[in-house]
Amino acid sequence: MQSTEVDEFIYHESLIHPPLLFHPDPKRVFIMGGGEGSAAREVLRHKTVERVVMCDIDEEVVEFCRTYLTVNRDAFQSEKLDLVINDARAELEKSREKYDVIVGDLADPVEGGPCYQLYTKSFYDHVLEPKLADQGIFVTQAGPAGVLTHKEVFSSIYNTLRHVFKHVKAYTAHLPSFADTWGWVMASDHPFTLNAQQIDDRIVDRIDGDLAYLSGEFLISSTTLNKSVSLSLLNETHVYTEDDARFIYGHGRAHCA
């Protein structure tokens, strides 16, 4: 399952708004994946954003969603959106731009799939991090984060980013259609210092319309993980490489960058 209309707002608000709210003035955003258009929709709600590059490898998925997901029609038609059909790594490598926020709206790392290399330390080190502007923030979906599932990939993605960036913050939310708690990880070389009231103030000042899920207080609380998951993240030693990757077997989000 990719997403359902009844609860996709939980995933996409959690993916997009934390990094854009923590950034002091996000203007340029690059989305790896995001073919259904929902990530771009949420980015475009931010009044400071001037340009969004959405790079997805699957043109058929993009065209289907552009045609039938009416909730994202305005996003696909926005003059601020630059829709690119390409491999996200190749597109970042050739880009001369730097971005305030880079988003990983990717499929889970699946053995034999095309996406797992976009979770590796070498990709973060040599391709992604150099494309972040000063005070830039990277965020990625990071797979299941429940008590029984967080060791599949969530803890490894978190630990890999700790080897690349100075400040890394994990947070979670329950997604009914995924039947699990889900994880995201933000990373930057600048600290995440906003409190709940400052986040709420930025929501009011920057975002068009009301958020259905996130508030300042809830965003802060979502970074407090239960003891089992917290200890796993603290003690994780695995780092993603092309030759030593962890995979999710038998389930996961369906589309890729």
C-alpha positions in Angstrom: 0.0 0.0 0.0 1.2 3.5 -0.9 -1.4 5.7 0.9 -5.1 6.1 1.4 -7.1 9.3 1.2 -8.5 8.8 4.7 -5.2 9.1 6.5 -2.4 10.1 4.1 -2.3 13.5 5.8 -0.7 11.9 8.8 2.3 10.6 6.8 2.7 13.7 4.6 2.3 16.3 7.3 4.8 14.4 9.4 7.3 14.1 6.5 7.1 17.7 5.2 6.3 20.2 7.9 8.9 19.5 10.6 11.9 20.2 8.4 10.3 23.2 6.7 9.2 24.6 10.1 12.6 24.1 11.7 14.4 25.8 8.8 14.6 29.6 9.3 13.5 30.5 5.7 13.0 27.6 3.3 12.8 28.7 -0.3 14.1 25.7 -2.4 13.0 22.1 -1.8 14.0 18.9 -3.6 11.7 15.9 -3.2 13.2 12.4 -4.0 10.2 10.4 -5.0 6.8 11.7 -4.1 5.1 10.6 -7.3 1.6 10.9 -5.9 2.1 14.6 -5.4 1.1 14.8 -1.8 4.5 15.7 -0.5 4.7 18.5 -3.1 1.2 19.6 -2.0 2.3 20.1 1.6 5.5 21.8 0.6 3.6 24.3 -1.5 1.5 25.3 1.4 4.6 27.1 2.8 4.5 30.8 1.9 8.3 31.1 1.9 8.8 28.4 -0.7 9.7 29.6 -4.2 10.7 26.4 -6.0 10.0 22.7 -5.6 11.8 20.0 -7.6 10.0 16.7 -7.4 12.0 13.9 -9.0 10.4 10.5 -9.4 11.6 7.7 -11.6 8.1 6.2 -12.4 6.4 8.3 -15.0 3.4 6.0 -15.1 2.7 6.5 -11.4 3.1 10.2 -11.7 0.7 10.5 -14.6 -1.9 8.3 -13.0 -1.8 10.4 -9.8 -1.8 13.6 -11.7 -5.0 12.5 -13.5 -6.9 10.8 -10.7 -5.8 12.3 -7.3 -7.9 15.4 -7.4 -6.7 16.5 -4.0 -3.2 17.1 -5.5 -4.3 18.7 -8.8 -3.4 22.2 -7.7 0.1 21.1 -6.6 0.7 19.4 -10.0 -0.4 22.6 -11.8 1.7 25.0 -9.6 4.2 27.2 -11.4 6.5 26.7 -8.5 6.7 22.9 -9.1 9.4 21.5 -11.4 8.4 17.8 -12.1 11.3 15.7 -13.2 11.2 12.0 -14.3 14.6 10.7 -13.5 16.6 8.8 -10.9 16.9 11.0 -7.9 20.5 10.3 -7.4 21.4 11.1 -11.0 19.3 14.3 -10.8 21.0 15.5 -7.6 24.5 14.7 -9.0 24.0 16.8 -12.0 22.2 19.7 -10.3 24.1 22.9 -9.7 21.5 24.1 -7.2 21.6 23.9 -3.4 18.4 23.3 -1.5 17.2 24.4 1.8 15.3 21.2 2.4 15.8 17.8 0.7 13.0 15.2 1.3 13.3 11.5 0.9 9.8 10.3 0.1 11.1 7.0 -1.0 10.0 3.4 -1.0 11.4 1.3 1.8 14.8 -0.4 1.2 13.7 -3.7 -0.4 16.3 -6.3 -1.6 16.5 -6.1 -5.4 14.7 -2.8 -5.4 16.1 0.5 -6.8 15.9 2.6 -3.7 18.1 1.1 -1.0 21.2 2.9 -2.3 19.5 6.2 -1.5 19.8 5.2 2.2 23.5 4.6 2.2 26.2 6.6 4.0 28.1 7.1 0.7 25.0 8.6 -0.9 24.4 10.9 2.1 28.1 11.9 2.2 28.9 12.4 -1.4 25.7 13.3 -3.2 23.0 14.6 -0.8 24.9 16.6 1.9 26.8 18.7 -0.7 23.5 19.8 -2.2 22.2 21.3 1.0 22.5 25.0 1.4 23.7 26.6 4.6 21.3 25.6 7.5 19.9 23.0 5.2 17.8 20.1 6.5 17.3 16.6 5.2 14.3 14.5 6.1 13.5 10.9 5.1 10.8 8.5 5.7 12.5 5.7 7.7 10.2 2.7 7.7 8.2 0.9 10.4 9.1 2.2 13.9 6.9 0.0 16.2 8.2 -2.0 19.1 8.4 -5.1 17.0 9.4 -3.6 13.7 11.8 -0.7 14.4 15.0 -2.8 14.0 14.2 -3.7 10.4 15.5 -0.4 9.0 14.5 2.5 11.2 17.4 2.2 13.7 19.9 1.7 10.9 18.8 4.7 8.9 19.0 6.8 12.1 22.4 5.6 12.9 23.7 6.0 9.3 22.6 9.7 9.3 24.4 10.1 12.7 27.6 9.3 10.9 27.1 12.1 8.4 25.3 15.0 10.1 26.0 16.7 13.4 22.3 16.8 14.5 19.9 14.0 13.9 16.3 13.8 15.2 14.0 10.8 14.9 10.2 11.0 15.4 7.2 8.7 14.9 3.5 8.6 14.4 0.9 5.9 14.1 -0.5 5.3 10.6 -3.7 3.3 10.6 -3.5 2.2 7.0 0.0 0.9 7.5 -1.1 -0.9 10.7 2.0 0.2 12.5 3.9 3.1 14.0 6.0 4.9 11.3 9.3 6.7 11.5 11.0 9.7 10.0 14.5 11.1 10.6 15.6 14.7 10.2 19.3 15.6 9.9 21.3 18.8 9.7 24.5 20.4 10.8 22.5 23.0 12.7 20.6 22.1 15.9 16.8 21.7 16.1 16.1 24.3 18.8 12.5 25.4 18.4 10.0 24.9 21.2 6.3 24.1 20.8 5.1 27.7 20.9 7.7 28.8 18.3 6.6 26.0 16.0 2.9 27.0 16.5 3.8 30.6 15.6 5.6 29.5 12.4 2.6 27.3 11.5 0.3 30.4 11.7 2.8 32.7 9.9 4.0 30.4 7.1 1.4 27.8 6.2 -1.7 28.3 4.1 -4.7 26.7 5.8 -4.9 24.6 9.0 -2.9 21.4 9.6 -5.1 18.4 10.3 -2.5 16.5 12.4 0.5 18.4 13.6 0.8 21.1 16.2 3.9 22.4 18.0 3.3 20.4 21.1 2.6 17.2 19.2 5.6 17.6 17.0 7.8 18.0 20.0 6.2 15.0 21.7 6.6 12.8 18.6 10.4 13.0 19.1 10.0 11.2 22.5 10.3 7.5 21.7 9.4 4.6 23.9 12.1 3.0 25.9 12.5 -0.1 23.6 12.9 2.0 20.5 15.1 4.7 22.2 17.6 2.1 23.4 17.8 0.5 20.0 18.6 3.8 18.4 21.1 4.6 21.0 22.9 1.2 20.7 22.5 0.7 16.9 25.9 0.0 15.2 24.8 -0.8 11.7 25.6 1.7 8.9 24.0 1.4 5.5 26.4 0.7 2.7 25.9 -0.7 -0.8 27.5 -4.0 0.4 25.8 -4.1 3.8 22.2 -3.0 3.7 19.2 -4.1 5.7 15.9 -4.7 3.9 12.2 -4.9 4.6 10.7 -8.2 3.4 7.2 -8.7 2.3 5.7 -5.3 2.8 6.5 -1.6 2.4 5.6 1.5 0.6 5.3 0.9 -3.1 6.7 3.8 -5.1 10.3 5.0 -5.5 12.3 8.0 -6.6 
